[in-house]
Amino acid sequence: MGRWAGLGFSRASVLKTIIVFIIAIIIMSYLFRYLVKSNKIKPSKLSKLFYMDDEQYVKYWEKERRKGKIKFVLYMDVLISITIWGTAIVVIAATDGDFSKLKSTLPIFYGYLIGSTIGQPLRWNINEKRYKELTKNIE
């Protein structure tokens, strides 16, 4: 019996959920890009989670880069940590309410935290590259 089975999940169901989640994010990204570019909706906080036009992106990244890479990485790590723990608490509360199972989510939490700590500096570099490409003609 694996760790997921102890929580009432099979590995296949977890994998399917992750795949569906990734596909949903990709679809939402393209959907919001289309809706914002075609002026069918005005940019909002929700749409900015999935798509930012170049002008909005430059303004956003100018603010973020002033804070520095370390603050960016730490902020994102904290945000992801809160999201993971919050999701785990909601799932446990919605299923059987046995919060002793929260301890069994620690490996997942550590995995995401390590992945985020490695991934966020890479995200910073990608954002910097996009910012520099968008602003090179302005300067």
ROLOKOL-466607 format. One record per residue: residue number from 1; residue in three letters; x, y, z of N, C-alpha, C, CB in turn. Coordinates in Angstrom, 2 decimals, padded with zeros to 5 digits. Glycine has a CB too. Example, Ala and Ser with C-alpha at 12.3 -4.5 7.8 and 13.67 -1.06 7.14 Angstrom:
BEGIN
1	ala	013.19	-005.69	007.80	012.30	-004.50	007.80	013.20	-003.30	007.80	011.31	-004.47	009.05 $
2	ser	012.85	-002.25	007.08	013.67	-001.06	007.14	012.90	000.03	007.87	014.08	-000.60	005.72 $
This chain:
BEGIN
1	met	000.84	-001.18	000.00	000.00	000.00	000.00	000.88	001.24	000.00	-000.96	000.00	001.22 $
2	gly	000.72	002.10	-000.98	001.53	003.30	-001.10	001.01	004.43	-000.23	001.60	003.74	-002.53 $
3	arg	001.76	005.49	-000.23	001.42	006.66	000.58	000.07	007.24	000.16	002.51	007.73	000.46 $
4	trp	-000.20	007.27	-001.15	-001.46	007.82	-001.64	-002.65	006.95	-001.25	-001.41	007.97	-003.15 $
5	ala	-002.46	005.64	-001.25	-003.56	004.73	-000.90	-003.99	004.95	000.54	-003.14	003.25	-001.12 $
6	gly	-003.03	005.27	001.41	-003.36	005.56	002.80	-004.22	006.79	002.95	-002.10	005.74	003.60 $
7	leu	-004.16	007.68	001.99	-004.99	008.89	002.00	-006.29	008.69	001.22	-004.22	010.07	001.42 $
8	gly	-006.49	007.51	000.68	-007.71	007.24	-000.07	-007.57	007.54	-001.56	-008.83	008.05	000.49 $
9	phe	-006.35	007.76	-002.02	-006.10	008.05	-003.42	-005.25	006.94	-004.02	-005.41	009.42	-003.60 $
10	ser	-005.46	006.65	-005.27	-004.57	005.73	-005.97	-003.56	006.57	-006.76	-005.36	004.75	-006.92 $
11	arg	-002.44	005.99	-007.08	-001.44	006.73	-007.87	-002.01	007.17	-009.21	-000.19	005.86	-008.09 $
12	ala	-002.83	006.31	-009.80	-003.43	006.64	-011.10	-004.34	007.86	-010.97	-004.22	005.43	-011.65 $
13	ser	-005.12	007.93	-009.89	-006.04	009.07	-009.74	-005.26	010.36	-009.50	-007.01	008.81	-008.58 $
14	val	-004.15	010.28	-008.75	-003.33	011.46	-008.53	-002.70	011.92	-009.83	-002.24	011.18	-007.47 $
15	leu	-002.17	010.98	-010.61	-001.57	011.31	-011.89	-002.60	011.92	-012.85	-000.94	010.06	-012.52 $
16	lys	-003.79	011.34	-012.89	-004.85	011.89	-013.75	-005.21	013.31	-013.32	-006.11	010.99	-013.70 $
17	thr	-005.28	013.54	-012.02	-005.62	014.87	-011.51	-004.56	015.88	-011.91	-005.78	014.83	-009.99 $
18	ile	-003.30	015.50	-011.79	-002.21	016.41	-012.16	-002.27	016.72	-013.65	-000.85	015.79	-011.80 $
19	ile	-002.49	015.72	-014.47	-002.56	015.91	-015.92	-003.74	016.82	-016.29	-002.70	014.56	-016.64 $
20	val	-004.89	016.58	-015.69	-006.07	017.42	-015.95	-005.79	018.85	-015.51	-007.32	016.86	-015.22 $
21	phe	-005.14	019.03	-014.38	-004.82	020.36	-013.87	-003.90	021.10	-014.84	-004.17	020.25	-012.47 $
22	ile	-002.87	020.44	-015.33	-001.94	021.06	-016.26	-002.64	021.43	-017.56	-000.76	020.13	-016.55 $
23	ile	-003.46	020.53	-018.08	-004.21	020.81	-019.31	-005.16	022.00	-019.10	-005.01	019.57	-019.76 $
24	ala	-005.81	022.04	-017.94	-006.73	023.15	-017.63	-005.98	024.48	-017.60	-007.44	022.90	-016.29 $
25	ile	-004.80	024.50	-017.03	-004.01	025.74	-016.98	-003.63	026.19	-018.39	-002.74	025.54	-016.11 $
26	ile	-003.21	025.26	-019.22	-002.84	025.59	-020.60	-004.05	026.14	-021.35	-002.27	024.36	-021.33 $
27	ile	-005.20	025.49	-021.22	-006.41	025.95	-021.89	-006.82	027.33	-021.39	-007.56	024.95	-021.68 $
28	met	-006.76	027.53	-020.07	-007.13	028.84	-019.50	-006.19	029.93	-020.01	-007.11	028.79	-017.96 $
29	ser	-004.92	029.60	-020.14	-003.95	030.57	-020.64	-004.30	031.02	-022.05	-002.54	029.98	-020.60 $
30	tyr	-004.55	030.06	-022.93	-004.92	030.40	-024.32	-006.27	031.10	-024.38	-004.94	029.14	-025.19 $
31	leu	-007.22	030.67	-023.57	-008.55	031.28	-023.55	-008.47	032.75	-023.13	-009.49	030.51	-022.61 $
32	phe	-007.77	033.02	-022.03	-007.66	034.41	-021.58	-006.85	035.25	-022.56	-007.02	034.46	-020.19 $
33	arg	-005.83	034.68	-023.17	-005.06	035.42	-024.18	-005.99	035.85	-025.31	-003.89	034.56	-024.73 $
34	tyr	-006.80	034.92	-025.80	-007.74	035.23	-026.88	-008.75	036.29	-026.44	-008.47	033.95	-027.34 $
35	leu	-009.35	036.09	-025.26	-010.39	037.01	-024.80	-009.85	038.43	-024.57	-011.01	036.49	-023.52 $
36	val	-008.65	038.55	-024.01	-008.08	039.87	-023.76	-007.65	040.53	-025.07	-006.89	039.77	-022.80 $
37	lys	-006.96	039.77	-025.93	-006.49	040.35	-027.20	-007.64	040.76	-028.11	-005.59	039.36	-027.94 $
38	ser	-008.74	040.02	-028.09	-009.87	040.34	-028.95	-010.83	041.33	-028.29	-010.62	039.07	-029.33 $
39	asn	-010.44	041.87	-027.13	-011.23	042.85	-026.38	-012.62	042.33	-025.99	-011.39	044.11	-027.20 $
40	lys	-012.76	041.04	-025.85	-014.04	040.48	-025.40	-014.19	040.65	-023.88	-014.15	038.99	-025.79 $
41	ile	-013.05	040.70	-023.18	-013.06	041.01	-021.75	-011.94	042.01	-021.48	-012.88	039.72	-020.89 $
42	lys	-012.11	042.76	-020.40	-011.07	043.67	-019.97	-010.12	042.90	-019.05	-011.67	044.93	-019.24 $
43	pro	-008.84	043.25	-019.08	-007.92	042.56	-018.18	-008.35	042.73	-016.72	-006.48	043.09	-018.38 $
44	ser	-008.33	041.65	-015.99	-008.69	041.66	-014.57	-007.62	040.90	-013.80	-010.10	041.05	-014.33 $
45	lys	-007.76	040.86	-012.48	-006.79	040.11	-011.68	-006.81	038.64	-012.08	-007.09	040.27	-010.18 $
46	leu	-007.97	038.10	-012.36	-008.07	036.70	-012.76	-007.39	036.48	-014.10	-009.53	036.25	-012.82 $
47	ser	-007.68	037.32	-015.07	-007.09	037.11	-016.40	-005.58	037.31	-016.37	-007.72	038.07	-017.41 $
48	lys	-005.09	038.17	-015.48	-003.64	038.41	-015.39	-002.90	037.21	-014.81	-003.36	039.65	-014.54 $
49	leu	-003.61	036.32	-014.13	-002.97	035.10	-013.66	-002.56	034.21	-014.83	-003.91	034.34	-012.72 $
50	phe	-003.32	034.31	-015.92	-003.09	033.43	-017.06	-002.47	034.14	-018.26	-004.38	032.80	-017.47 $
51	tyr	-002.66	035.45	-018.37	-002.14	036.16	-019.54	-001.94	037.64	-019.22	-003.09	036.00	-020.75 $
52	met	-000.79	038.17	-019.61	-000.51	039.60	-019.51	000.01	040.07	-020.86	000.51	039.91	-018.37 $
53	asp	-000.58	041.12	-021.39	-000.03	041.64	-022.64	001.33	042.28	-022.36	-001.01	042.67	-023.30 $
54	asp	002.04	042.63	-023.40	003.42	043.08	-023.25	003.54	044.33	-022.38	004.02	043.36	-024.61 $
55	glu	002.64	045.27	-022.58	002.69	046.52	-021.81	002.47	046.27	-020.32	001.65	047.52	-022.34 $
56	gln	001.48	045.47	-020.01	001.20	045.12	-018.61	002.38	044.36	-018.01	-000.09	044.29	-018.49 $
57	tyr	002.94	043.46	-018.81	004.05	042.65	-018.33	005.25	043.52	-017.98	004.44	041.62	-019.38 $
58	val	005.59	044.49	-018.83	006.72	045.37	-018.57	006.52	046.13	-017.27	006.93	046.35	-019.75 $
59	lys	005.33	046.66	-017.05	005.04	047.38	-015.80	005.16	046.44	-014.60	003.62	048.00	-015.84 $
60	tyr	004.59	045.25	-014.72	004.64	044.27	-013.63	006.09	043.89	-013.33	003.83	043.01	-014.01 $
61	trp	006.87	043.59	-014.35	008.22	043.09	-014.11	009.15	044.19	-013.63	008.77	042.46	-015.37 $
62	glu	008.90	045.45	-014.01	009.71	046.56	-013.48	009.58	046.62	-011.97	009.29	047.91	-014.12 $
63	lys	008.35	046.44	-011.46	008.13	046.45	-010.01	008.80	045.24	-009.35	006.61	046.45	-009.70 $
64	glu	008.64	044.07	-009.96	009.19	042.84	-009.37	010.72	042.86	-009.35	008.71	041.63	-010.14 $
65	arg	011.33	043.33	-010.42	012.79	043.28	-010.49	013.43	044.27	-009.54	013.26	043.54	-011.90 $
66	arg	012.72	045.36	-009.17	013.24	046.29	-008.18	013.38	045.62	-006.82	012.33	047.52	-008.08 $
67	lys	012.50	044.66	-006.54	012.54	043.95	-005.26	013.75	043.02	-005.18	011.25	043.15	-005.05 $
68	gly	014.19	042.52	-006.31	015.35	041.65	-006.34	014.98	040.18	-006.46	016.18	041.86	-005.12 $
69	lys	015.95	039.40	-006.90	015.74	037.98	-007.16	015.45	037.19	-005.89	016.96	037.41	-007.85 $
70	ile	016.16	037.49	-004.82	015.96	036.72	-003.58	014.57	036.94	-003.02	017.02	037.11	-002.53 $
71	lys	014.10	038.18	-002.99	012.74	038.44	-002.49	011.69	037.78	-003.38	012.48	039.95	-002.41 $
72	phe	011.93	037.79	-004.69	011.01	037.15	-005.62	010.91	035.65	-005.33	011.47	037.38	-007.08 $
73	val	012.06	035.00	-005.19	012.10	033.56	-004.93	011.44	033.25	-003.58	013.55	033.04	-004.95 $
74	leu	011.78	033.99	-002.55	011.21	033.73	-001.22	009.70	033.97	-001.21	011.88	034.63	-000.17 $
75	tyr	009.25	035.04	-001.85	007.82	035.33	-001.91	007.06	034.20	-002.61	007.56	036.66	-002.63 $
76	met	007.60	033.75	-003.73	006.93	032.68	-004.46	006.94	031.38	-003.67	007.60	032.47	-005.83 $
77	asp	008.05	031.09	-002.98	008.11	029.89	-002.15	007.07	029.93	-001.03	009.51	029.72	-001.55 $
78	val	006.95	031.07	-000.38	005.95	031.21	000.69	004.55	031.08	000.12	006.11	032.58	001.41 $
79	leu	004.30	031.72	-001.01	002.99	031.65	-001.65	002.63	030.21	-002.02	002.95	032.54	-002.89 $
80	ile	003.57	029.49	-002.60	003.33	028.10	-002.97	003.14	027.24	-001.73	004.50	027.55	-003.82 $
81	ser	003.92	027.48	-000.69	003.78	026.72	000.56	002.40	026.90	001.17	004.85	027.14	001.56 $
82	ile	001.95	028.13	001.22	000.61	028.41	001.78	-000.46	027.73	000.94	000.35	029.93	001.85 $
83	thr	-000.31	027.78	-000.38	-001.27	027.15	-001.28	-001.32	025.65	-001.07	-000.93	027.46	-002.73 $
84	ile	-000.17	025.02	-000.95	-000.12	023.57	-000.77	-000.76	023.17	000.56	001.33	023.06	-000.83 $
85	trp	-000.37	023.83	001.64	-000.94	023.48	002.94	-002.44	023.78	002.98	-000.22	024.25	004.07 $
86	gly	-002.83	024.90	002.41	-004.26	025.23	002.37	-005.06	024.20	001.61	-004.46	026.60	001.76 $
87	thr	-004.53	023.78	000.46	-005.20	022.75	-000.33	-005.28	021.44	000.44	-004.46	022.53	-001.65 $
88	ala	-004.20	021.06	001.10	-004.20	019.82	001.88	-005.24	019.88	002.99	-002.81	019.55	002.47 $
89	ile	-005.33	021.00	003.67	-006.31	021.15	004.76	-007.73	021.07	004.24	-006.09	022.48	005.49 $
90	val	-007.99	021.74	003.12	-009.34	021.71	002.53	-009.71	020.29	002.10	-009.43	022.67	001.33 $
91	val	-008.77	019.60	001.43	-009.06	018.24	000.98	-009.33	017.32	002.15	-007.89	017.69	000.14 $
92	ile	-008.52	017.41	003.19	-008.73	016.55	004.36	-010.04	016.90	005.05	-007.55	016.70	005.35 $
93	ala	-010.33	018.18	005.19	-011.58	018.58	005.83	-012.79	018.13	005.02	-011.62	020.10	006.02 $
94	ala	-012.66	018.17	003.69	-013.78	017.80	002.82	-013.98	016.28	002.76	-013.56	018.35	001.42 $
95	thr	-012.94	015.52	003.03	-013.08	014.06	002.94	-013.49	013.47	004.27	-011.77	013.43	002.47 $
96	asp	-012.54	013.26	005.17	-012.92	012.60	006.43	-012.59	013.41	007.67	-012.24	011.26	006.52 $
97	gly	-011.92	014.53	007.52	-011.62	015.40	008.66	-010.54	014.88	009.58	-012.85	015.61	009.44 $
98	asp	-009.81	013.84	009.17	-008.75	013.28	010.00	-007.46	014.05	009.73	-008.57	011.76	009.71 $
99	phe	-007.24	015.10	010.52	-006.10	015.98	010.29	-004.76	015.36	010.68	-006.29	017.26	011.03 $
100	ser	-004.79	014.18	011.28	-003.53	013.48	011.54	-002.87	013.07	010.22	-003.77	012.23	012.44 $
101	lys	-003.67	013.02	009.15	-003.13	012.69	007.83	-002.32	013.84	007.23	-004.27	012.32	006.88 $
102	leu	-002.44	015.02	007.83	-001.70	016.17	007.33	-000.20	015.90	007.37	-002.04	017.43	008.15 $
103	lys	000.24	015.14	008.37	001.65	014.79	008.48	002.13	013.98	007.27	001.90	013.99	009.77 $
104	ser	001.24	013.19	006.71	001.64	012.38	005.56	001.78	013.20	004.28	000.62	011.27	005.33 $
105	thr	001.37	014.46	004.31	001.54	015.32	003.14	002.90	016.01	003.14	000.43	016.36	003.08 $
106	leu	003.67	015.84	004.19	004.98	016.49	004.27	005.90	016.16	003.09	005.66	016.10	005.56 $
107	pro	005.99	014.90	002.64	006.86	014.64	001.48	006.42	015.42	000.24	006.86	013.15	001.17 $
108	ile	005.12	015.56	000.04	004.61	016.32	-001.10	005.01	017.79	-000.93	003.06	016.18	-001.22 $
109	phe	004.80	018.30	000.26	005.14	019.68	000.56	006.63	019.94	000.33	004.76	020.03	002.01 $
110	tyr	007.49	019.07	000.84	008.93	019.23	000.67	009.31	019.15	-000.81	009.69	018.16	001.47 $
111	gly	008.68	018.25	-001.53	008.96	018.14	-002.96	008.61	019.41	-003.71	008.20	016.97	-003.55 $
112	tyr	007.45	019.95	-003.44	007.05	021.21	-004.09	007.97	022.35	-003.67	005.60	021.55	-003.74 $
113	leu	008.33	022.39	-002.41	009.20	023.46	-001.92	010.58	023.39	-002.59	009.33	023.38	-000.40 $
114	ile	011.13	022.19	-002.70	012.42	022.03	-003.36	012.29	022.40	-004.84	012.95	020.59	-003.20 $
115	gly	011.23	021.90	-005.48	011.01	022.23	-006.88	010.83	023.71	-007.10	009.80	021.50	-007.40 $
116	ser	010.11	024.35	-006.21	009.88	025.79	-006.32	011.18	026.56	-006.11	008.82	026.24	-005.32 $
117	thr	011.96	026.14	-005.13	013.22	026.82	-004.85	014.18	026.70	-006.02	013.87	026.25	-003.58 $
118	ile	014.12	025.60	-006.74	014.95	025.44	-007.94	014.30	026.16	-009.12	015.15	023.93	-008.25 $
119	gly	012.99	026.07	-009.24	012.28	026.61	-010.39	012.13	028.11	-010.41	010.95	026.01	-010.47 $
120	gln	011.99	028.75	-009.25	011.75	030.19	-009.23	012.94	031.00	-009.75	011.43	030.62	-007.83 $
121	pro	014.20	030.65	-009.45	015.30	031.38	-010.09	015.28	031.21	-011.62	016.64	030.90	-009.53 $
122	leu	014.87	030.03	-012.08	014.74	029.83	-013.53	013.63	030.72	-014.08	014.45	028.35	-013.85 $
123	arg	012.51	030.81	-013.34	011.40	031.69	-013.73	011.87	033.13	-013.79	010.21	031.56	-012.75 $
124	trp	012.69	033.54	-012.82	013.25	034.89	-012.81	014.02	035.15	-014.10	014.16	035.10	-011.58 $
125	asn	014.88	034.21	-014.47	015.70	034.37	-015.68	014.83	034.46	-016.93	016.68	033.22	-015.81 $
126	ile	013.78	033.65	-017.00	012.87	033.70	-018.15	012.16	035.06	-018.20	011.83	032.55	-018.07 $
127	asn	011.71	035.53	-017.04	011.03	036.83	-016.98	011.98	037.97	-017.37	010.46	037.08	-015.57 $
128	glu	013.23	037.89	-016.90	014.24	038.90	-017.26	014.48	038.93	-018.76	015.55	038.62	-016.52 $
129	lys	014.60	037.75	-019.35	014.84	037.67	-020.79	013.67	038.30	-021.56	015.04	036.19	-021.23 $
130	arg	012.44	037.98	-021.18	011.28	038.56	-021.85	011.26	040.07	-021.67	009.96	037.95	-021.31 $
131	tyr	011.53	040.53	-020.45	011.55	041.97	-020.17	012.58	042.68	-021.03	011.85	042.22	-018.67 $
132	lys	013.78	042.12	-021.11	014.85	042.76	-021.90	014.51	042.78	-023.38	016.18	042.03	-021.68 $
133	glu	013.88	041.71	-023.87	013.47	041.69	-025.29	012.41	042.75	-025.57	012.93	040.30	-025.67 $
134	leu	011.48	042.92	-024.63	010.40	043.90	-024.83	010.88	045.32	-024.70	009.29	043.65	-023.85 $
135	thr	011.92	045.56	-023.88	012.37	046.93	-023.64	013.58	047.33	-024.45	012.67	047.10	-022.19 $
136	lys	014.18	046.43	-025.21	015.41	046.79	-025.94	015.14	047.85	-027.00	016.03	045.55	-026.58 $
137	asn	013.97	047.87	-027.59	013.65	048.88	-028.61	013.29	050.23	-027.99	012.51	048.40	-029.48 $
138	ile	012.87	050.21	-026.74	012.47	051.45	-026.06	013.71	052.25	-025.65	011.60	051.14	-024.81 $
139	glu	014.75	051.57	-025.22	015.95	052.25	-024.71	016.82	052.77	-025.76	016.74	051.35	-023.87 $
